[in-house]
Amino acid sequence: MRELNDIIDETIRALEDMKSSGVTHVEVSPQTMEGLSCCSSVRPGPPSVSAAETAATTPPGDTPELARIAERANACVLCRELSRCRHSVVFGIGNPHAELMFVGEAPGADEDAQGEPFVGRAGQLLTKIIQAMGYRRDNVYISNVLKCRPPGNRTPLPEEVANCLPYLLSQIELIQPKIIVALGATAVRALLDVQLGITKMRGHWYTFRDIPIMPTFHPAYLLRNPAAKREVWDDMKAVLEKLGRKPAAEQRS
């Protein structure tokens, strides 16, 4: 079977050819998305670059496979508006072998400027949540559905999600976390292909390719609605229980 990297390359080339011929929108059916998910289950083989080249291009903490996917994301121009407006492609950060992965919606202004996910006010709150769970940011893996910031932090368009989803699927496949925390409705809909509101879904377990998913509110929502922090913490305690862990405060006692 072909390597995942080859499939991504061919997909990007095909979409770019369609764009150059005047195609501006691509309808993506649930069956197509299901097929795309199946394709991304193929593990990439060893990279075809030398060890020296790998060492030179691999960001600290990333595996060579993740670095290769990041390079493709950095060069992606499938979303014309996003690729023209972005300052950075915000791929992801953290432990490439993390047992816990957080997936948000898209980078904001601070993330676009710094090239790292969740570094603004919402990111600072997420860091506090991670620390309260007994982790550090470099213990977990943090990413978004979109790797580029939508102008004005608007909600990602369906075609933008479809364009960017293969990168996230590759990250999940390579990292193989024990649990994914989906932060907000966009992340939940992208991974689970459902249209239910996050209020109804949070606090309940779902499954994505045999990986348990806990939907919860996005930290940005908590900044606007501080009372919801209690519900998010309940969700995080459920995550810790499934992982066989205790919150940081209980670990110190």
Sequence and secondary structure as in RCSB ss.txt:
>XXXX:A:sequence
MRELNDIIDETIRALEDMKSSGVTHVEVSPQTMEGLSCCSSVRPGPPSVSAAETAATTPPGDTPELARIAERANA
CVLCRELSRCRHSVVFGIGNPHAELMFVGEAPGADEDAQGEPFVGRAGQLLTKIIQAMGYRRDNVYISNVLKCRP
PGNRTPLPEEVANCLPYLLSQIELIQPKIIVALGATAVRALLDVQLGITKMRGHWYTFRDIPIMPTFHPAYLLRN
PAAKREVWDDMKAVLEKLGRKPAAEQRS
>XXXX:A:secstr
   HHHHHHHHHHHHHHHHHTT       HHHHHHHHHHTTS     SS HHHHHHHS TT  HHHHHHHHHHHT
  SSHHHHHH S     EE TT SEEEEES   HHHHHHTSSS SHHHHHHHHHHHHTT  TTTSEEEES SS  
GGG    HHHHHHHHHHHHHHHHHH  SEEEEESHHHHHHHH     HHHHTTS EEETTEEEEEE  HHHHHH 
GGGHHHHHHHHHHHHHHHT   HHHHH 
